Amino acid sequence: RLGGFTLLWPAMAFIGFGYGGLWGVQPTLIFELFGPADYAFKYSCSTIAAAVGSIIFNDAIAGPVYAKYSGEENFCYTSKCYNWTFVAAGACDIPALVLAVWLAHRTRWVYSMDGVQNV
């Protein structure tokens, strides 16, 4: 077992705050990093990327894992149907975290008081 119900609520809170926090700052990030020109197009691309990622995770990871562990009746009420989906999503978070740190490092001049540049 990979944690059971003891880690369920903290993990859900962590994922919820992370995902909700991203949606809250995403418009500002897009505006500051890419500028105001064609802002609507850039914001639309970012929201489409989230939708496409959700479809890929659903069809390529969550669906097949659930079908494998749910049996013939296609119902599952245990954690075994969801553990590996959660592990796969967590494994995808590691490169996302690395990219976020890299982006923060590359764009730190935007937020420094010395190198203020207007876009």
C-alpha positions in Angstrom: 0.0 0.0 0.0 1.2 3.5 -0.8 -0.3 5.4 2.2 -4.0 4.6 2.5 -6.4 7.0 4.0 -4.0 8.6 6.4 -2.3 10.5 3.6 -5.5 11.1 1.5 -6.6 14.4 3.1 -3.2 16.0 3.2 -2.5 15.0 -0.4 -5.8 16.3 -1.6 -5.3 19.6 0.2 -1.8 19.9 -1.3 -3.0 19.2 -4.8 -6.1 21.4 -4.4 -4.1 24.4 -3.2 -1.4 23.9 -5.8 -3.9 23.6 -8.7 -6.1 26.4 -7.4 -3.2 28.7 -6.7 -2.0 28.2 -10.3 -5.3 29.2 -11.7 -5.3 32.2 -9.5 -1.9 33.5 -10.6 -2.0 32.2 -14.2 -3.4 35.4 -15.8 -0.8 37.6 -14.1 2.1 35.2 -14.9 1.1 35.1 -18.6 0.8 38.9 -18.7 4.2 39.5 -17.0 6.2 36.8 -18.8 4.8 37.2 -22.3 3.5 40.8 -22.4 0.1 42.4 -23.2 0.3 41.8 -26.9 -2.2 39.1 -27.9 -3.0 38.4 -24.3 -6.3 36.7 -25.0 -4.6 34.2 -27.4 -1.9 33.5 -24.9 -4.3 32.9 -22.1 -6.5 30.7 -24.3 -3.5 28.6 -25.1 -2.7 28.1 -21.4 -6.3 27.0 -20.7 -6.4 24.7 -23.6 -3.1 23.1 -22.4 -4.7 22.3 -19.1 -7.7 20.7 -20.8 -5.6 18.6 -23.2 -3.4 17.5 -20.2 -6.6 16.4 -18.3 -7.8 14.4 -21.3 -4.4 12.7 -21.7 -4.2 11.8 -18.1 -7.8 10.5 -18.1 -7.6 8.4 -21.2 -4.0 7.2 -20.9 -3.5 6.7 -17.2 -6.6 6.9 -14.9 -9.0 5.0 -17.2 -6.8 2.0 -18.0 -5.6 1.7 -14.4 -9.2 1.8 -13.0 -10.3 -0.7 -15.6 -7.5 -3.1 -14.8 -8.2 -3.2 -11.0 -12.0 -2.8 -11.1 -12.8 -6.3 -12.4 -15.7 -7.4 -14.6 -18.4 -5.4 -12.8 -16.4 -2.2 -13.5 -16.9 -0.9 -9.9 -14.2 -0.5 -7.4 -14.4 0.8 -3.8 -10.8 0.2 -2.7 -7.7 2.3 -2.9 -6.0 -0.2 -5.3 -7.9 1.3 -8.2 -6.5 4.7 -7.6 -3.0 4.3 -6.1 -1.0 4.0 -9.3 -2.9 6.8 -10.9 -2.0 9.0 -8.0 1.6 7.9 -8.2 1.8 8.6 -11.9 0.3 12.1 -11.4 2.8 12.7 -8.6 5.7 11.5 -10.8 4.6 14.1 -13.4 4.7 16.8 -10.8 8.5 16.3 -10.3 9.4 17.6 -13.8 6.8 20.3 -13.5 8.4 21.5 -10.3 11.9 21.5 -11.9 10.5 23.5 -14.8 8.9 26.0 -12.4 12.1 26.5 -10.5 14.0 26.9 -13.8 11.4 29.5 -15.0 11.6 31.4 -11.7 15.4 31.4 -12.0 15.3 32.6 -15.6 12.7 35.4 -14.9 14.0 36.7 -11.5 15.1 39.9 -13.3 11.4 40.7 -13.8 10.8 40.9 -10.1 14.1 42.5 -9.0 14.0 46.1 -8.0 17.3 46.8 -9.8 16.4 45.6 -13.2 12.9 46.9 -13.7 11.9 46.7 -17.3 8.5 47.7 -18.7 7.1 45.2 -21.1 
